[in-house]
Amino acid sequence: MNPNGESKTFFIEYNEKQYECIQIEMNGRILYKIKFPNSYIYLTEAITKKGERFWTSVPQDYKISHIVPELGKQIENKKI
């Protein structure tokens, strides 16, 4: 892990393009920073009151909420 807390880098695919994804540990949580051409999004797993896990963006952005589950599933497949 480097001084910035970055521990793992891998690539995920969206719309037939590859995007870098960096796993970051911050305040006891694991975030995944996905670099798009002109921006970044941060994803993390959360748990509902019923104990169900789901993926969300940080901060929540309803404009991209439709892609978050797809990206989260790819992250799950890449986790160590």
C-alpha positions in Angstrom: 0.0 0.0 0.0 1.4 3.4 -0.9 1.2 6.5 1.4 -2.0 7.7 -0.3 -3.7 4.5 0.9 -4.0 3.1 -2.7 -3.6 -0.7 -2.5 -4.7 -2.2 -5.8 -5.2 -1.1 -9.3 -7.1 -3.0 -12.0 -9.3 -2.3 -15.0 -13.0 -2.6 -15.5 -15.0 -2.4 -18.7 -17.9 -0.1 -19.5 -19.4 0.6 -22.9 -16.6 -1.5 -24.4 -13.8 0.6 -23.0 -11.4 -0.1 -20.2 -11.2 2.2 -17.2 -8.7 2.2 -14.4 -10.1 1.3 -10.9 -8.0 2.0 -7.8 -8.9 0.5 -4.4 -8.5 3.0 -1.6 -8.9 2.4 2.1 -10.1 5.5 3.9 -11.4 5.8 7.5 -11.9 2.1 7.7 -13.9 1.9 4.5 -12.8 0.6 1.1 -13.6 2.9 -1.9 -13.0 2.2 -5.5 -12.0 5.2 -7.6 -12.8 4.8 -11.3 -11.1 7.1 -13.7 -13.2 8.2 -16.7 -11.7 10.5 -19.4 -12.9 13.7 -17.7 -13.9 12.7 -14.2 -13.7 10.2 -11.4 -16.4 8.3 -9.5 -16.0 6.6 -6.2 -17.9 3.4 -5.4 -18.3 1.5 -2.1 -20.4 -1.3 -0.8 -23.2 -0.4 1.7 -25.7 -2.4 3.7 -29.4 -1.9 4.0 -31.2 -2.0 7.4 -32.2 -5.6 6.3 -28.6 -6.6 5.9 -28.6 -6.6 2.1 -25.4 -5.5 0.4 -25.5 -3.0 -2.5 -23.1 -0.7 -4.4 -23.4 3.1 -4.2 -21.5 6.1 -5.4 -19.8 8.5 -3.0 -21.3 11.0 -2.9 -24.5 9.6 -4.3 -25.2 10.8 -7.8 -28.5 9.8 -9.3 -27.3 10.7 -12.8 -25.0 7.7 -12.7 -27.0 5.4 -10.4 -27.9 3.1 -13.3 -24.3 2.1 -14.0 -23.2 1.7 -10.3 -24.5 -1.9 -9.9 -22.8 -3.0 -13.1 -19.5 -1.5 -12.1 -19.8 -2.9 -8.6 -20.3 -6.4 -10.0 -17.1 -6.1 -12.0 -15.3 -4.9 -8.9 -16.6 -7.9 -7.0 -15.1 -10.1 -9.7 -11.7 -8.5 -9.4 -11.4 -8.3 -5.6 -8.6 -10.4 -4.0 
